[in-house]
């Protein structure tokens, strides 16, 4: 097994030697100084979960960032108006914060009750006006709300005459938005601060990691410039599939990919045609009986004899063909065992 010195550059198809772990590792693997071990397709060490992000948990890390970022963004958008109102109240030293009144929309005409007021105004102005009137239970107008001026009829009793073909629209005054005391307003502001901080952390995180996945590079590999990315699959969807597996419903779920496109040892390259299963086409041929055959070809190791029986025990005999099933973490250990045996044989030969 040819072994190259590790460099801060692209080294496709080369096994490298880690002096700290004293092991031989596959392409795209790197040593983590915090975990004190080598990680397959290492992206970075995350201090928040005190673990490395690599080939087997990169999908979980990406989903956590995406879902947490969406939740924080929705929380910010939905609470921003009231949060600004609370901040304004605290700054101006108001004793209470008044919330917006609540209305429900209906199709129909308010048939009973006396008219409290008739006026021409917008619907938003009518809502504020209805909340100010002492006996107003709702208002109605003919047509639909277009944001312009409407002839509004305010009523002191709610008795809706409903008809699906009605041209009238009514709004019922449900309740006053109420008010918040200073203590409640400060708690709401504290919640807003937490939401803003969360967005400030998650937005840059997603903006830095998601583009890398779309280009099929890790954080470490973004600094490589000795050649174009040799693992670029030509499209953003195909590059994302190298982390999430073949597109499917499992992309949305925190679970291992149902159809992974890599075993953590070999990765499809730009110049390799992709087969029907999504792997490099050359390795989907029936001649590759076991993952060991694929790995030997990828890393330019000596091939096994053609009469090698499938029932013989070898360093990779317990692993099924890798395009059909992901071997898991044992794959790396078996590759390391193979390389160490070759290195030991060379050492013994030199000793003689």
C-alpha positions in Angstrom: 0.0 0.0 0.0 1.7 3.3 -1.1 1.6 5.8 1.7 2.1 9.5 1.2 3.1 12.3 3.6 0.1 14.3 4.8 0.0 17.8 3.3 -2.3 20.8 3.5 -3.5 20.2 0.0 -5.7 17.9 -2.1 -4.4 14.3 -2.1 -7.0 12.2 -3.9 -6.5 8.5 -3.9 -3.6 8.7 -1.5 -3.3 7.0 1.9 -1.5 9.2 4.4 0.4 8.4 7.7 -0.6 10.1 10.9 2.4 10.5 13.2 0.3 11.3 16.3 -2.0 8.3 16.0 0.7 6.1 14.4 -1.8 4.8 11.8 -2.3 5.0 8.1 -5.6 6.7 7.1 -7.6 7.1 3.9 -8.2 10.3 1.8 -9.9 13.3 3.3 -9.2 12.0 6.9 -7.5 14.4 9.3 -6.2 14.3 12.9 -8.2 16.2 15.6 -6.0 17.7 18.3 -8.9 17.9 20.7 -10.3 14.4 20.2 -6.8 13.0 19.8 -7.8 10.7 17.0 -8.1 10.8 13.2 -11.6 11.4 11.8 -12.9 10.3 8.4 -13.7 13.3 6.1 -13.2 15.6 9.1 -15.0 19.0 8.7 -14.2 20.6 12.0 -14.2 20.2 15.7 -17.4 21.7 17.2 -16.9 23.1 20.7 -20.6 23.3 21.4 -21.1 19.5 21.3 -17.4 18.7 22.1 -17.1 16.4 19.2 -15.8 16.3 15.7 -18.0 16.7 12.6 -17.1 13.9 10.2 -18.5 11.6 7.6 -20.9 9.8 10.0 -22.4 12.8 11.8 -22.1 15.6 9.3 -25.8 15.1 8.3 -27.0 15.4 11.9 -24.9 18.6 12.4 -26.3 20.2 9.2 -29.9 19.3 10.1 -29.5 20.7 13.6 -28.1 24.0 12.2 -30.9 24.3 9.6 -33.8 23.5 11.9 -32.5 25.6 14.8 -31.9 28.5 12.4 -35.4 28.3 10.9 -36.9 28.1 14.4 -34.9 31.1 15.6 -35.8 33.1 12.5 -39.5 32.4 12.8 -39.4 33.3 16.5 -37.7 36.6 15.6 -40.2 37.5 12.9 -43.2 36.7 15.0 -42.1 38.5 18.2 -40.3 41.5 16.6 -43.3 43.9 16.6 -44.3 43.3 20.2 -40.6 43.2 21.3 -40.0 46.7 19.7 -43.1 47.9 21.5 -41.8 46.6 24.8 -38.4 48.2 24.2 -40.0 51.5 23.3 -42.1 51.4 26.5 -39.2 50.7 28.7 -37.1 53.4 27.1 -39.9 56.0 27.5 -40.6 54.8 31.1 -44.2 53.9 30.4 -45.9 52.1 33.3 -47.6 49.6 31.1 -47.3 48.2 27.6 -50.6 48.0 25.6 -50.9 45.2 23.2 -52.8 45.3 19.9 -56.5 44.4 20.0 -57.7 41.0 18.6 -60.2 40.6 15.8 -61.6 37.6 14.0 -62.7 37.8 10.3 -66.0 36.5 9.0 -68.0 36.5 5.8 -71.5 38.0 6.2 -73.4 41.0 7.6 -74.0 42.1 11.2 -77.8 42.2 11.1 -78.8 43.1 14.6 -77.9 45.9 17.0 -77.7 49.6 16.7 -75.0 51.4 14.7 -72.4 52.9 17.0 -70.7 54.8 14.2 -70.5 55.0 10.4 -67.2 56.2 8.9 -65.0 55.9 5.9 -61.6 54.6 6.8 -59.2 51.6 6.2 -59.8 48.3 8.0 -56.7 48.8 10.2 -58.0 52.1 11.3 -61.4 50.6 11.9 -59.9 48.0 14.2 -58.3 50.7 16.3 -61.4 52.7 16.3 -63.6 49.8 17.4 -61.2 49.1 20.3 -61.6 52.7 21.4 -65.5 52.8 21.2 -67.1 51.7 24.6 -69.9 49.4 23.2 -68.4 48.3 19.9 -68.7 44.5 19.3 -67.5 44.6 15.7 -67.9 46.2 12.3 -68.7 45.2 8.8 -68.3 46.6 5.2 -69.3 45.6 1.7 -66.6 44.0 -0.4 -63.2 42.7 0.6 -60.3 44.4 2.3 -58.0 45.9 -0.4 -56.1 48.2 2.0 -58.0 51.3 0.8 -60.8 53.3 2.2 -64.1 51.5 3.0 -67.5 52.5 4.3 -67.4 50.9 7.8 -70.5 50.2 10.0 -69.7 49.8 13.7 -72.2 47.7 15.7 -72.9 47.3 19.5 -74.3 43.7 19.1 -72.8 40.8 17.3 -75.4 38.9 15.3 -73.8 37.7 12.1 -76.0 36.9 9.1 -73.8 34.4 7.2 -74.2 33.6 3.5 -71.5 32.0 1.4 -72.3 34.3 -1.5 -72.4 37.3 0.6 -70.5 40.4 -0.5 -70.1 41.6 3.1 -67.1 41.2 5.4 -67.3 41.5 9.1 -64.7 41.7 11.9 -65.6 40.7 15.5 -63.9 42.4 18.4 -62.7 39.4 20.4 -60.9 41.1 23.3 -58.6 43.8 24.2 -55.0 43.0 23.7 -54.5 43.9 27.4 -51.4 45.3 28.9 -48.1 44.1 30.2 -46.6 45.3 33.5 -43.0 46.4 33.6 -41.9 43.1 34.9 -43.6 41.2 32.1 -42.2 43.6 29.5 -38.6 43.0 30.8 -39.1 39.3 30.6 -40.3 39.7 27.0 -37.3 41.8 26.2 -35.0 39.1 27.7 -36.7 36.5 25.5 -36.0 38.8 22.5 -32.4 39.1 23.5 -32.1 35.3 23.5 -33.7 35.0 20.1 -31.4 37.7 18.6 -28.3 36.0 20.1 -29.5 32.6 18.7 -29.9 34.2 15.2 -26.6 35.9 15.5 -24.9 32.5 16.1 -26.9 30.3 13.8 -27.1 32.5 10.7 -23.3 32.7 10.3 -23.0 29.0 11.1 -25.4 28.1 8.3 -23.9 30.6 5.9 -20.5 29.1 6.3 -21.3 25.4 6.4 -24.1 25.0 3.9 -22.2 26.5 0.9 -19.4 24.1 1.7 -21.7 21.1 1.5 -23.1 22.4 -1.8 -19.5 22.4 -3.1 -18.6 19.0 -1.5 -15.7 20.5 0.6 -15.0 20.5 4.3 -13.9 23.5 6.4 -10.4 22.2 6.2 -10.4 21.7 2.5 -11.6 25.2 1.8 -7.9 26.3 2.2 -6.6 23.8 -0.4 -5.5 25.5 -3.7 -3.1 23.1 -5.3 -5.9 21.9 -7.7 -9.6 22.2 -8.4 -11.8 20.3 -6.1 -11.4 16.7 -7.2 -14.6 15.5 -5.5 -17.0 18.1 -7.1 -19.9 16.2 -8.5 -20.9 18.9 -10.9 -24.2 20.1 -9.3 -25.2 21.3 -5.8 -27.7 18.5 -5.4 -25.2 15.8 -6.2 -22.7 17.4 -3.8 -25.2 17.5 -1.1 -26.0 13.9 -1.7 -22.4 13.0 -0.7 -23.4 14.0 2.9 -27.1 13.2 2.9 -27.1 10.2 0.7 -29.3 9.7 -2.4 -32.3 12.1 -2.3 -35.3 10.9 -0.4 -37.5 11.5 2.6 -34.6 10.6 4.9 -33.0 13.9 4.0 -35.4 15.6 6.4 -35.0 13.2 9.3 -32.1 12.9 11.8 -31.2 9.3 10.8 -28.4 7.6 8.8 -28.8 7.9 5.0 -30.9 5.1 3.6 -28.7 5.0 0.5 -25.3 6.4 1.4 -23.0 7.3 -1.5 -19.7 6.8 0.4 -18.3 4.4 3.0 -16.0 7.0 4.4 -13.0 5.4 2.7 -13.6 6.1 -1.0 -15.3 9.1 -2.5 -16.5 9.7 -6.1 -14.3 12.1 -8.1 -15.1 14.7 -10.7 -13.6 12.7 -13.5 -15.4 9.4 -12.7 -18.8 8.6 -14.4 -21.5 8.0 -11.9 -23.4 4.7 -12.1 -27.1 4.0 -11.6 -26.7 3.6 -7.8 -24.9 7.0 -7.4 -21.4 5.6 -7.0 -18.4 5.8 -9.3 -19.5 3.6 -12.2 -16.2 1.7 -12.3 -16.8 0.4 -8.8 -20.4 -0.8 -9.5 -19.1 -3.5 -11.8 -19.6 -7.1 -10.7 -15.8 -7.8 -10.6 -15.6 -6.0 -7.2 -16.6 -8.8 -4.8 -15.8 -7.0 -1.6 -15.0 -3.5 -0.3 -11.4 -4.5 0.0 -11.2 -4.9 -3.8 -12.5 -1.3 -4.3 -10.1 0.1 -1.7 -7.1 -1.7 -3.2 -7.9 -0.3 -6.6 -8.5 3.2 -5.2 -5.3 3.4 -3.2 -3.1 1.5 -5.8 -2.5 -1.4 -3.5 -1.6 -4.9 -4.8 -4.8 -6.6 -6.0 -5.8 -10.0 -4.7 -5.4 -13.1 -6.9 -8.4 -13.8 -9.1 -8.7 -17.3 -7.6 -9.0 -15.8 -4.1 -11.9 -17.8 -2.6 -14.8 -15.8 -1.1 -14.9 -18.1 1.8 -11.4 -17.4 3.0 -11.0 -15.1 5.9 -9.3 -11.8 5.2 -9.1 -8.4 6.7 -12.3 -7.4 5.0 -14.2 -10.7 4.8 -17.0 -9.6 7.1 -17.9 -6.5 5.1 -20.5 -6.7 2.3 -20.0 -5.0 -1.0 -19.8 -1.3 -0.2 -22.1 0.2 -2.8 -25.0 -1.8 -1.4 -24.4 -1.2 2.2 -22.3 1.2 4.3 -19.7 -0.8 6.2 -19.6 1.7 9.0 -16.7 2.6 11.3 -15.2 -0.9 11.0 -14.3 -0.1 7.4 -11.6 2.4 8.5 -10.2 0.0 11.1 -9.9 -2.8 8.5 -8.2 -0.5 6.0 -5.8 0.6 8.8 -5.2 -3.1 9.7 -4.3 -3.9 6.0 -1.9 -0.9 5.8 -0.3 -1.8 9.1 0.3 -5.3 8.0 2.0 -4.1 4.8 4.1 -1.7 6.8 5.1 -4.5 9.3 6.1 -6.8 6.4 8.3 -4.1 5.0 9.9 -3.5 8.4 10.7 -7.2 8.9 12.2 -7.3 5.4 14.5 -4.4 6.2 15.5 -6.0 9.5 16.7 -9.1 7.7 
